[in-house]
């Protein structure tokens, strides 16, 4: 680095110090004019210095690949000098101003744009002061390269091949280019190698194309001993197809990491022949035609999750724990042929003991009972432990129990063994009716608030949780049965003809799909939530109380940026009283509570409305102040009164990547409208989170400390 650049670095430090000082003495929204001038002068001088630009963190941005005439999210990832000195960022390409976004301290800044012309578009970022005056030339705050795909086929090229291409690869991609096929380069390495890949493309004369990398996902998860490169690649392709880009194949002669599925075919360079190219173009044409006639939401969900919409169902949501218990017991008691139950937690208590008794009685009456439990969280076949509930069921000749991923004595324990658990909760009775639920078999999930005495010092473990299930009748029950049967087989259960799904008649007017996520193989649950958020145009309701994975937090910020009302109904990991103090509960749950709430603050600052659920008043609820704000365990999302999801998948990294999940996604206006009315009723009595309230301020330091120190491996 030259002496001149050293002096520029010194100047940078001076400006940073001035900015900090001005912020400390001036809490107004606009920066002093003198500081804005300093930033503008400094940016102009620094523009040509690559070393200083790296010091300042001025990003080049990530390439974007999108379809023509579709909304493209352009995010301004600016360096610290720009962020502290500028108030806005203007996006321009050529002579065209695409739009402006306000820089926010919390959450991403960006705009949605439609490009109608296929090809490469360089977008320059220009910093502006609060009055809209420019602080530097376009590009000084960074740039983005946007590739807009045409209706022709799009093929991905493994960047490992592009870094050191041989003659076969070069010939293959040139054949594609001559045939009008657009290529992009995908890199699954954990580090960002965009500069190296770009240099290799230019050096070897490969066709220009977007370079798509995935280092942002490193912050989503703590991989441990797992390899997530397959999931990242699969997720990228499904996102592209969901947005309308006709990706039809990938080229890689190297092993593609991870198991099936691949979504699109993986070709070796030698497979690229004129005949193959013609078939790829035909596939792309069919893709584009199908997209043009499809409903936008259905298309997104189809491509993102590779599931199908099934019409003709009767679907019933249930938030009330007591009513959910009565319905569960009634279905078991009415079973005539079979009961198939899967649960994550099977914990001893009044509800679980009553259920075991009912299952035994039905089995003795000739009903075939099959139960799947997760070993780790049900305490069965884990380091020699046994669950007495499971043991009692196993004594019955007409009841079979299989255990998901047992952990034997002497087995090595790694992150995959501990974190890739089966979190699904399903019930199918007689192959005709069932649940998909967030409720485990334990008292907290099935005991009603109106039947639980609560005083000022009731222990948290005795206070019920808010949860939800959806009851399914109709053709979709075949998908539930199929999912249960696959898990049954995976965990060693004996095959039998009655495990297969039976054709079901139309039972109602609701169209729905079952979205099943298989941990480490796909990210279907996360992509389903993303698709719903990206399709929303009016409002989104969310019920959940887990730390939101960054990918979904970004989708929420995008929704807020385009004016969507975002409402979250959450709870407290340890139940709170009227004044916000905790009922007696475990310290680790208090720490978890602070970590979850810390992740909500950026969304609140960007306009999200966040509420804590409040239990309706009841004569048996008598703590000082008369209010209980319990834990919320439900997993619900509803958008625009048109599409809703209920199931087992939380919005955290564990559910998004590691565990097995199942959600029912209902595309029915009547169902969604009724569900949202129930949510609005809950919100009427809920506790709104106010960032300026004493309750929120008094725990600010705790949230900051816990968020910093909480081991990411626990919830990622």
N, C-alpha and C positions, 0 to 999 in steps of 0.2 A: 504494500500500500504506500502511496506517495505521501510526501510531507503535506501537500495540499489537501489530500484526503484526510490525513490526521487532523488538520485544522477544521475541516468540515465536520468531523466527528465531534470535536470539541464544541463547535457551534451547535450541533444537534443536541448535545447534553445541556447547553445553555438554554436552548429553546424549551426542552422538556422541563427544566427547572422553572422557567418563567411560566409555563402553562400550569404546572402543579401549583405554583404560588398564586396565580390568578384564580385558579379554581378554589383554593383554600379561602380566599378573601372575597370572592364574588360568587354567590350561589344562583345568580340569574341564569336563564337559559342561553343567553348570548355571551360569547367570549369578548373580552375587551378588543377594541379595534387595533390596538398596538400589537397584540399577540397575533391576531389574524394576519397583519402585515408581515410580522416576523416569519410566520409559517410560509406565507406566499413567497417572500424573498428567498427563504432557505430552500423551498422546493424547487424554485427556478434554478438555483445554483447547483442543486444536487442531482438534477434530472439526468445528466450525462454520466454520472459516476456509478458504475455497477457495484463497486465495493460499498459505497455509502448506501445505495439502494438496498443492498442486502442487510446492512446494519439497521436501516430504518424499517425493515420488514415489508418493503413495498412488494406486493405479490404480483406474479404474472398471471395468477388465476388458473383455474383448471379448465380444460377443454370441455365444451358442452356439445352433445349430439342430440338433435331433436328433429321432429317431423315438421314439415311445412304447415302453416296455418294452425299450429297448436301453441298453447301457452307455454313459454319457456321462462323458467325462473333464472334470473341473472343476479348473482349475489356479489356484493361489494366486500371483499375481504381486504381491508386497507391496513396499512402499517400504523404503528403507534403515534407517529408525528401527525399524520393526516387525521387519525381518529381524535386526537386531542385538540387539534387546531381547526378542523373543519366541522361544519354543521350538517352538510349535505354532500351527496355524491351525484354527479350527472353522468349518465351513460350515453355515449355517442358512437355512431359508426358512420364513417365518411362525413357527409354533411348533415346526417339525420340525427336529431336528438331523440333518443328512445324513451327517456324519462328520468326522473330524479327521485331519490329516496333520502330520507333523513337518517343520519347516522345515530344509532342508539348505543347507549352504554351496555345494554343487555339485549342479547339476541342479534340475529343477522339483519343486515340491511340489504334490500334487494327490490327488484321490480319484476313484473311479469310482462313479457313482450311476445308478439307474434311476428315471425319472419315469413314472408310469402315466397321469397326467392331461394331455391336450393343453392347450396354452395357454402363457401367459407366467408364468415363475417367476423372482422376484428372489432371488438367493442372496447372503447377506451374509457377509463374512469377519470373524471375530473372533479377535484375537491372544490366546494363552494363554502363561502362564509354564510352566516345567518341571513344576510340580505340577498343571497343568491349570486353575489359577485364571485368570480373565479379566483382561486388561490394558486392556480398553476395551470399549465397547459394540459389538454386531454392526454391521458396516459400516464401522467406523473403519479397518480394514485393506484395504478395497476391497469391490467387489461385482461380481457377474456377472449377466447377464440371460440366462436359458435359455428358448428357445422350443421347445416340444414339438409336433411335427407330428401331425396326425390321419391317418387313411387317405385323406383327400381330397387333391386335387391341390395341389401346391406350385409356385409360379411366382416366379422371380426378376425383380426390376425393376432396370434399370440406374440406378445412383445419379446418373449425370450427368443423367438425365431428372428424377429426383426432386428434385434441387437447384433446378431451375427448371421445374416441370411446367406443361404447357399443358392446356387443357380436354380434349383428346383423351385424354391420359394419365390425368387424374383420373377421367374417365368410365370408362376401361378398368379401372382398379384397383378402382373401386367396383362395377363389374359382377362382377369376380372375387370381391370380398368378399361381395356379396349371394348369390353362388352357392356360398359355403362354401369357396372356394379361398383357401389361405393364401399370403400374399406375403412375400418377404424382399427386401432391397435389397443388391445387390452393387456394390462399388466397386473398380475396378482401378487407381486412382491410387496412386502409390508412397507418398504421405503418408497419415496416418490422418485422415480427414475425418468420423469418426463424429459428433462434436458438431454439425457443420454439417448433416449429413444428418438427424440426429434433429430439429434445429430446423426444417428444411424440411418434414419429415413432419408435425410438429405445426402449423406455420403454414398449410399447404395442406390440412389435414384428410385426409391420406392414411392408409390402413389401417396399424395398428401391425404391426411385423414386425422380425425380426432384421436388423441391419446388419452385413454380413460384409465385412471389409476384409482386405487382404493385405500390410501393411507388414512383418510378421515375415519374409517371404520375402526381403526386401532383404539380410538377413544371410546368407542361403544362397548368394547368387551375386553376382558382380561383373558387371552386365549389359553394360558397355561400350556398344557401338553397337546392341545387340539390344534388342528390345521383348518383354518376357516377360509382358505383361499377359494375353495370350491363354492362355498356359500356366497362369498362376495361376488364371484363371477356370475353365478346363477342369478343372484339378486340384481346385478347390473343389467343383464340381458332381459329379465322380466320387466324391470322398470322401463327400459327402452321400448319394448314391445307394447307395454301398457300405455305409453305416451304416443304410440302410433308409428314408431320407427320400424320398418320392415326388416328386422334382423332375422336372417334365415339360416345362417351357418357360422361356424368358427373354423379357423385353420390352425392346427397344431399337430406336429408330428411327435411332440413330447407328451408324456402322460398327463392327462388332465386330472388334477388332484381331486380326491373325494369320490363319493359314490354317485350313482345315477340319482336323480335325472339331470340331463344337461339342457333341457328345453328345446335347443336347436341342435342339429347334427354337427358333429366335430369331424372335420376332414383333414387328411394329410395333404401336403402340397401336391403330391402326385395324383390325388383324386380330382383335382380341378381340370376338367376337360370341357370342350365345347358342349357336349351333351349334358354334363352336370350343371354347367352355367345356365343352360337353357331351362333346366328343371328348377333351379333356384329363382330365376326370373319369373317363372310361372307361379311358384310358391309366393313370391312377393306380390304379384298381381292379385292373387286370391286373398292375401292378407289385407291389402289396401281396399279391395272391394268389400270384404267382410266388415272392415272398420267403418267404411262410409255408410253402411246401412244399420250398424249396431247402435244401440243406446250407449251413450258415452260412459255412464257409470258401469253398466254391465260389461262393456268392453274392458274397462280398466280392471275390474275384478276378475274377469275371465283370464286375462293375460298375466296379471300379477300373481295370481294364486293357482292358475291352471285347474280351476274347479268349474262346475257347471251349475247353472241356475235351474232349479227343479220346481215346477209349478204344482198347484193342487194340494197345498198343505193347510192344516189347521194348527196354528201356533199360539201359545199362551205364555206370556211372561209372568214371572212371580218374584216380587221383592220381599214379601212377608214371610219370615222364617216359619212361623207357626203354620200358616196355610201350606207352605212348601212341605213341611213335615207330614201334615195330614195327607197331602196328595201322594207323597212318596209311600207312606204306609198303605194307603188305599190301593195303589197300583200293585204293590207286592201282594197284598191280601187277595186281590182279584185275579192274580196270575193263574192261568190254566195249563200252560205248557212249559214256558221257560222264563227265567229271570237272568238277565245279563247285566252285571253291575261292575263298574270300574271306578276306583277312587284313588286319590293321592294319599290322603291321611285317613286312617281308620283308628280313631282314638276312643278309648273306653269312656263311657258316660251313659247317661240315661237314654239318649237317642240311639247310640250305637248298640247298646244292650237290647233295647226294644226292637231294633231292626234285625239283629241276629236271631232273636226269638221268632220273629215273623218269617224270616228266611228258612229257619229250621222247620217250622210248622208247614210251610208250603212244600218244602222238599219231602216231608213225610207224607204229604198228600199226592205225591207223584210229579210235582213240578221240578224240572231240571234247573238247578241253580248254578251259575258260574260267576265267580268273583275274581277280579284282578285288583291287586293292591301294589302300590309302589313300595319296594322293600325298605328304603331308607326312611321315608316319612311315615310309614305305617309301623315301623319297628318290627318287621318280620324278616327273618333270615338275614340279619345284619350282625356280623361278628358274633354269631351264636345266639342272638336274642330271638325270642318268640313273642308273638302278639296273642294274648289269650282269646280275643275275639276270633281271630283267624283259626286258632287251634280248635275252638268249639265248632266252627263251620266245617272244618276238615274232618271231623269225626263222623259226619253224616254221609252215608253212601250215595246220596243223590245230590251232593254239593261238591263241586270242584273249585279249588282256589289255586291260582297261579300268581307268582310273585315277580314283579318287574325288577330286573337287574339286582339280584341279591348280592351281598358283599360278604364273602366267607372269611373265616379266620385265616390269617396268613396271606391273604390277597394283597397285592400292592394297591395303594389308594392314590389315584391321580385325579386331576381336575375333571376329566371325562367321566370317570366312575362316579364321582361325587355330585357333579352338576348336570349331567345328562340324565335327568329323571323323567318319569312319565307323570305329567301334571294334569292329564285329562280326567274329567269326571263325567261318566256317561251312565245312563240306565236305558235298557231296552226290555220291554215286557211283552212276551208272546209274539215278538217280531212285528208289533203293530203300533206301539206307543212308547215314548221314552222322553228322557231329559237330556239336555246338554247344560251343564251347570258350573258355577264357580264354587259350589258348596261341597266341602268334604264331609265325611261321616263323623261328626263331632257335635257336641252341644252348642258351641258358639255359632254354628251355621244354621241350626234348626230349632233353636229356642227363641220364642217371640219376645220382643221387648215388652209386650203387654202382659207377659206371664212370668216376668223376672223381677223380683224385688230388688231395688237399687237404693242404697242409702249413701251418705257422704263418704264412707270409707269402704264401700264394696270393692273387692279386688277386681282388677281389670279382667282377669281370667274368667270371672263369673258374669261379665257383661257381654251380651250377644253382639254380633257383627252384622252389618248390612251386606246382603249378598243378593244374587239373582240367578234364576234359571229360566230356560225356555222349554216348554213342553211341546213335543212334536208328534203329530199324527199325519199320515199321508205318505206319498212317495219318498220324501226325504228320509223317512225312518230306515229305508234300505241302506242309505249311506251310513247311518249310525251303526246299523248291524254289521255292515262290512268293515267299518273301522274297528269295532270291538273284536271281530273275528281275526283281523290282521294282528292286533295286539295279542290276542289269545295265542295265536300260533307263534308269534315272535318270542313270547315268554315260556314256550314249551307246553302249552295246553294241547290236549288230544283233539284231533280233528273229528268232526261229526257232521252229518248232513244238516242238522237243525241249526248249525252256526251260520249257514248261508242265508243271505237276505231273500225274503219272499216278496213277490210283486204286490204293491199296495194300491188300493183304489184312491181316487181323489177324495180328500176329506175336507177341503176348504179352498179358499181363494188366494192364499199367500204363496208367492214364489220365494224360494230361499235356497241357500247353498250351505254345505258343510265345508268349512275351511279347516283342514287338518295340517298342523305343523309337526314335522318330524325333526327333532333337534339335530343339529350338525349336518343335516341333509338339505334343508331349505330354510327360508325365512318367511313362510307363508302368512303367519299371523301378523307380523310386522308390516309386510307388504299389503295385506288386506286393510289394516288401519290406515296406512299411507294412502292407498287408493281412495278410501272414503274421505279422508281429509282433503286430498287434492281435488276431489270432485265437488266438494261442498262450496256453495255460493251464498248461502244465507246464514246458517248457524250450525254449530256442532255442540252436542251434549256428550260429556264423558263422565263416567262413574268409575273411579279407580283410585287406589291409594298406594301406588308403588312408584319408585323413581323412574321417571320417563326417560327412555333410551334417547340419545341425541338425535338419531335419525327421525324419530317421531316428533321430538321437540322442534326440529327444523321444519317438519311438515306443518306443525301448529303455527309456527312463526309465519310461514308462507300464507297460511289461511288468514291470519290476522292482518298481514300486509295487504291483502286484497279485500279487506273489509268484512270478513266473516266474523260473526259473533261466536266466541269460543267460551263455553261454560263448563267448568269442571266441578263435580261434586265429589269431594274427597272426605277423609276422616282423620283419625288420630291413632297412631300405632299403639299408644296407651290412651284409653278413654280420658276425656277431659270434663271438668265441671263447668259451670256457667262462667266463672272468672278465668278460665283457661288453665287452671292448675290440673295436674294429673291425678286420677284415681290411683291407688296403690298398684304398681305394676313393675315388671322387670326393667332394669336399667338399660339392657341392650335394646329393648323396644323404644325407650325414650330416645336413645341415640339414633335409631333408625328413623324415628319421627322427625328429628331435626334434619337429617340428611334428605329425606323426601321433600320436606317443605322448602329447603334451600333451593332445590331444583325448580320449584314452582315460581319463585320470585321473578325471574326474567320474563316469564309469560305474563305475570300480573302487570309488570311494568310496561309491557307492550299492549295491554288492553284486555287480556283474558280475565274473565270473572271466575273467581275460585271461592267455593263455599265448603264449609264443614257440615256434614250431616248432623242434624239434631233429632233425637228421639222424640216422637210425639208425647205430649203430657199424658200421665196415667197416675191413678191413685197409689200405685205401688212404687212410683219413682219419686223419692223424697230427699235427694241431696240438697244442700244449701244452694239456693238459687233455682232449684227445680229443673235443671238442665243437664242432659247427658249428651256429649259429643263423642260417639263411639268410633271404633275402627270400621272402615269401609272395605270390604273384601270383594265387592262386585266388579265385574269386568264388562262394562256396557259402553257402547258408542252409538249415537244416533245423529244423523245429518239431514238437514233440510226437510224434515218430516217425510222422508222418502226411503231411507235405508237405515237399518239398525243392526247391531251386532250384540249378541249375548253369548258368553261361553267361559272358557277357563283361562284365556290368554291375557295376562297383564300387559302393561305398556313398558315393562322394563327390559333390560338386556337379557336376563335369564329366560324370560318367556320368548323373546324375539329370536334367540339363537340356540340356547342350550336345551330347553325342555320340550317334551311333546305336548301339544295343545290341540284343542278343538273349539271352534266357534261356529254358531249358526248366524249367518248373515241374511237378513230378511229384506227383500226389496218389495215392500208393500206399503202404500201410503196410509192405509187405515191402521195397520199395525204400528207403524212409526209414529203416527199422530197420537194414537192412544198411549204409547209408551212415553212420548215426550210430555203428554199431559200429566202422567204420573210423576215424571221428573220435576216438572214445574211445581207441582204440589209440594214435593220434598224441598225444593228451593225456597218456597215461601216461608218455611220455618227454619231454614238452614242458617248457619252463622257465616256471614260474608267475611273474607279475609281482607282487612284494611292494613296496608303497609305502614300507615301512620298511627295505628292503634297502639296502646300500651302493651297489649298482649303480644303483638308482633315484634315490637321494638325490644321488649325485655329478653327475648330469646335470640336476638340477632347474632350476638357473639357466639352463642352455643351452636347455632346453625353453621356459622362460618368455620368454626373449629372442627366440628364433626364432618362437614363436607370435605375438609382438607385431609383429615386423618382416617376417614372411613376406608377400610381395605376394599379396593375396587373389585377384587376377586370374589367378594361375598355376593355382590349383586350385579355382576357382569359376566 
